[in-house]
Amino acid sequence: MPTLVGAAMIAAAILLSTLITAIGSRYVGFESPTEESAWLVDRLTGAVYRCQAAGRGRASCEAEIATGSVGERQRR
């Protein structure tokens, strides 16, 4: 019985650390070629946001509709 309790504690710790990692890296940011805006991607929902900041401080982000798909890599 103590072995099962220990295994359950280890499994719970692994699941909790995975959840924390997933939440911490939910958003991925990409710079645009110009310094006027940046793109923010929500990895959980797939939503794409274009963020703009007029100066220092908080940026305003608007949802963008992304169409198309990523092409497959050619195998060599």
N, C-alpha and C positions, 0 to 999 in steps of 0.2 A: 504493500500500500504506500509506503513512503516514496518508493520509486515512481509511482504514478503521480503523486503530488509534485515531486520535483520535475518530472517531465512536463506536467501541465504549467508549472511556473515558467519554465524555460520557453515553452511554446507561446505563452502569453507575452513574455518579454520580447520575443522575436516579432510577433504580430504588432505590438505596440510601437516598436522602433520602426517597423515598415510603414505604419500609418503616419507617424511623425515625419518621416522622410518624404512621403508622398505629399503631405500637406505643405511642407516647407518648400518643395520645389514645384508647386502647382503652376506657377507662371514662368514663362520664358520670354525674355526680351530680345529684340533684334533692332539694331540701328539701321536707319535708312541711309541712302547715299547722301542725302542732305542733312544738315544738322537741325532742321526744323521739326522733324517728327521721328518717332520710334514706333515699333510694332510690338505689341504685347500679346502673347498667345496663352490662353488658358488650357493647359494640358488635360484637365479633367473633362471639360465640356467641349473643347475644340473651338471655342469662340476666339475671334481675332479682333483686337482693338488697335486703333491708331491713336497714339498719344502725342499731344503737342503742348509745349510750354512756351509761353511768351517771354519769360525771363526766369529768374530764380524762383523757386517755390514749387508749389503743387502743379502737376500737369493735368490737363483735361483729356480724357480718353473717350472716344466714340466707337461703338461697335461697327465693324465693317463686315460686309458679306464677301466671303472668299469663295471663288468658284474655280473649278478645274481640279486637277490632281497632280501629284508628284509623279513624274515619269519613272519608269523602272531603270535601274542601272544596267548598262550593257555588260554582259559577261564576256570575259576574254579568256 
